[in-house]
């Protein structure tokens, strides 16, 4: 009887462990390291802004243009610098940046010396937990900091070189980054290393989706059945 009870407890622990949110528990034997892996090893959606018209745009426009995108929101953090002019690394094509009208809204910037608004940072919120993210920076020769968040918690940081990287179908800087801890928000910024930097995002890519295994309906049914059987055995033993 005792062995049966221990078996039930063990199955219960295993089943509950399957539904654990890894992103909420990064300390469970996982490193916080982020690395540049060069190419995706999971299904991804590349957001190439050449397919969108130059001018003001919205997150909805971006979602509609790239089916399967994990993007939930994109926010620019306006800086105090002057307008940039997208004339360097512009062979990568049109890019995403803050609208030059100073509103802080998003805009698709022309690859032919298009002006763009200065931003300290751009936040990309994701609809699902991910482990990989791709990005290409234009109009900037220098370091860019990429911070990965799970909610409000920074789970990893890496600094990339915008003058290097493997091409993803277009010229220019392109990096695929992997975090050992799932994330749902990405912060792209040159600040504080270069507070006066002007830069654009000529492409980025999101993972199709990352899911933590959960207890299926079938597994839950088996688990419940075992609990009932165990309880009946215990009651029967007490009656005798």
For each residue, the residues with C-beta under 8 A, 3 or more apart:
1: 4 5 233 234 237
2: 5 6
3: 6 7
4: 1 7 8 230 233
5: 1 2 8 9 230 234
6: 2 3 9 10
7: 3 4 10 11
8: 4 5 11 12 226 227 230
9: 5 6 12 13
10: 6 7 13 14
11: 7 8 14 15 223 226
12: 8 9 15 16 223 227
13: 9 10 16 17
14: 10 11 17 18
15: 11 12 18 19 215 219 220 223
16: 12 13 19 20 215
17: 13 14 20
18: 14 15 213 214 215 219
19: 15 16 212 213 214 215
20: 16 17 25 28 212
21: 24 25 212
22: 25 26 28 30 181 182 212
23: 26 129 150 155 181 182 183 184 212
24: 21 150
25: 20 21 22 28
26: 22 23 30 32 150 153 155 181
27: 30
28: 20 22 25
29:
30: 22 26 27 180 181
31: 180 181
32: 26 155 156 180 181
33: 156 179 180
34: 146 148 156 157 158 177 178 179 180
35: 158 177 178
36: 158 160 165 175 176 177 178
37: 41 132 176 177 178
38: 166 175 176
39: 166 176
40: 43 44 132 134 176 205 207
41: 37 132 178
42: 131 132 207 208 210
43: 40 207 208
44: 40 132 134 205 206 207 208
45: 66 67 68 69 70 205 206 208
46: 66 134 168 169 203 204 205
47: 62 65 66 69 71 96 203 204 205 206
48: 51 93 169 170 203
49: 52 93 94 95 96 108 201 202 203
50: 93 94
51: 48 65
52: 49 57 61 62 65 94 108
53: 57 108
54: 94 107 108 109 110 114
55: 107 108
56: 99 101 105 106 107
57: 52 53 61 62 96 106 107 108
58: 61 62 105 106
59: 62 63 71 72 73 74 106
60: 63 64
61: 52 57 58 64 65
62: 47 52 57 58 59 65 66 69 71 74 96 106
63: 59 60 66 69 71
64: 60 61 67
65: 47 51 52 61 62
66: 45 46 47 62 63 69 71
67: 45 64
68: 45 208
69: 45 47 62 63 66 206
70: 45 126 127 128 130 206 207 208 209
71: 47 59 62 63 66 74 124 125 126 127 206
72: 59 125 126 127
73: 59 123 124 125
74: 59 62 71 96 106 122 123 124 125
75: 122 123 125
76: 97 98 104 105 106 117 119 121 122
77: 119 120 121 122 123 189
78: 98 102 104 117 118 119 120
79: 118 119 120 191 195
80: 118
81: 84 118 196 197 198
82: 118 198
83: 100 115 116 117 118 198
84: 81 97 115 116 117 118 139 198 199 200
85: 113 114 115 116 139 198
86: 90 95 97 109 110 111 113 114 115 116 138 139 200
87: 90 113 139
88: 138 139 140 141
89: 92 137 138 139 140 141 162 171 172 173 202
90: 86 87 93 95 111 112 113 138 139
91: 111 170 171 172
92: 89 95 111 136 138 170 171 172 173 202 203
93: 48 49 50 90 111 170 202 203
94: 49 50 52 54 108 109 110 111 114 202
95: 49 86 90 92 108 109 111 116 138 139 200 201 202
96: 47 49 57 62 74 106 107 108 109 122 200 201 202 204
97: 76 84 86 106 107 109 116 117 119 122 199 200 201
98: 76 78 104 105 106 107 116 117 118 119 122
99: 56 102 103 104 105 106 107 116 117
100: 83 107 115 116 117
101: 56 105 117
102: 78 99 117
103: 99 117
104: 76 78 98 99 117
105: 56 58 76 98 99 101
106: 56 57 58 59 62 74 76 96 97 98 99
107: 54 55 56 57 96 97 98 99 100 116 117
108: 49 52 53 54 55 57 94 95 96
109: 54 86 94 95 96 97 114 115 116 200
110: 54 86 94 113 114
111: 86 90 91 92 93 94 95 114
112: 90
113: 85 86 87 90 110
114: 54 85 86 94 109 110 111
115: 83 84 85 86 100 109
116: 83 84 85 86 95 97 98 99 100 107 109 139 198 200
117: 76 78 83 84 97 98 99 100 101 102 103 104 107
118: 78 79 80 81 82 83 84 98 198
119: 76 77 78 79 97 98 122
120: 77 78 79 189 190 191 195
121: 76 77 187 188 189 191
122: 74 75 76 77 96 97 98 119 187 188 189 201
123: 73 74 75 77 185 186 187 188
124: 71 73 74 185 186 187 188 204
125: 71 72 73 74 75 184 185
126: 70 71 72 129 130 183 184 185 186 206
127: 70 71 72 184
128: 70 184 207 209 210 211
129: 23 126 150 182 183 184 210 211 212
130: 70 126 133 182 183 184 206 207 209 210
131: 42 178 179 180 182 183 207 210
132: 37 40 41 42 44 176 177 178 179 207
133: 130 146 148 176 177 179 183 186 204 205 206 207
134: 40 44 46 168 174 175 176 177 203 204 205 206
135: 146 160 174 175 177 186 188 201 203 204 205
136: 92 165 168 170 172 173 174 175 201 202 203 204
137: 89 140 144 160 162 172 173 188 199 200 201 202
138: 86 88 89 90 92 95 172 173 199 200 201 202
139: 84 85 86 87 88 89 90 95 116 198 199 200
140: 88 89 137 144 162 190 197 198 199 200
141: 88 89 162 163
142: 162 190 193 194 197
143: 159 160 161 162 190 193 194
144: 137 140 159 160 162 188 189 190 199
145: 157 158 159 187 188 189 190 191 193
146: 34 133 135 157 158 159 160 177 186 187 188
147: 154 156 157 186 187 189
148: 34 133 154 155 156 157 177 179 181 183 185 186 187
149: 152 153 154 155 183 184 185 186 187
150: 23 24 26 129 153 155 181 182 183 184 185
151: 184 185
152: 149
153: 26 149 150
154: 147 148 149 157
155: 23 26 32 148 149 150 179 181 182 183
156: 32 33 34 147 148 179 180 181 183
157: 34 145 146 147 148 154
158: 34 35 36 145 146 177
159: 143 144 145 146 193
160: 36 135 137 143 144 146 165 173 175 177
161: 143 164 165 173
162: 89 137 140 141 142 143 144 165 173 199
163: 141 173
164: 161 173
165: 36 136 160 161 162 172 173 174 175
166: 38 39 174 175
167: 170 171 172 174
168: 46 134 136 174 176 203 205
169: 46 48
170: 48 91 92 93 136 167 174 202 203
171: 89 91 92 167
172: 89 91 92 136 137 138 165 167 202
173: 89 92 136 137 138 160 161 162 163 164 165
174: 134 135 136 165 166 167 168 170 203
175: 36 38 134 135 136 160 165 166
176: 36 37 38 39 40 132 133 134 168 205
177: 34 35 36 37 132 133 134 135 146 148 158 160
178: 34 35 36 37 41 131 132
179: 33 34 131 132 133 148 155 156 182 183
180: 30 31 32 33 34 131 156
181: 22 23 26 30 31 32 148 150 155 156
182: 22 23 129 130 131 150 155 179 210 212
183: 23 126 129 130 131 133 148 149 150 155 156 179 186
184: 23 125 126 127 128 129 130 149 150 151
185: 123 124 125 126 148 149 150 151
186: 123 124 126 133 135 146 147 148 149 183
187: 121 122 123 124 145 146 147 148 149
188: 121 122 123 124 135 137 144 145 146 201
189: 77 120 121 122 144 145 147
190: 120 140 142 143 144 145 193 194 195 197 199
191: 79 120 121 145 194 195 197
192: 195
193: 142 143 145 159 190
194: 142 143 190 191 197
195: 79 120 190 191 192
196: 81
197: 81 140 142 190 191 194
198: 81 82 83 84 85 116 118 139 140
199: 84 97 137 138 139 140 144 162 190
200: 84 86 95 96 97 109 116 137 138 139 140
201: 49 95 96 97 122 135 136 137 138 188 204
202: 49 89 92 93 94 95 96 136 137 138 170 172
203: 46 47 48 49 92 93 134 135 136 168 170 174
204: 46 47 96 124 133 134 135 136 201
205: 40 44 45 46 47 133 134 135 168 176
206: 44 45 47 69 70 71 126 130 133 134
207: 40 42 43 44 70 128 130 131 132 133 210
208: 42 43 44 45 68 70
209: 70 128 130
210: 42 128 129 130 131 182 207
211: 128 129 214
212: 19 20 21 22 23 129 182
213: 18 19
214: 18 19 211
215: 15 16 18 19 219 220 223
216: 219 220
217: 220 221
218: 221 222
219: 15 18 215 216 222 223
220: 15 215 216 217 223 224
221: 217 218 224 225
222: 218 219 225 226
223: 11 12 15 215 219 220 226 227
224: 220 221 227 228
225: 221 222 228 229
226: 8 11 222 223 229 230
227: 8 12 223 224 230 231
228: 224 225 231 232
229: 225 226 232 233
230: 4 5 8 226 227 233 234
231: 227 228 234 235
232: 228 229 235 236
233: 1 4 229 230 236 237
234: 1 5 230 231 237 238
235: 231 232 238 239
236: 232 233 239 240
237: 1 233 234 240
238: 234 235
239: 235 236
240: 236 237
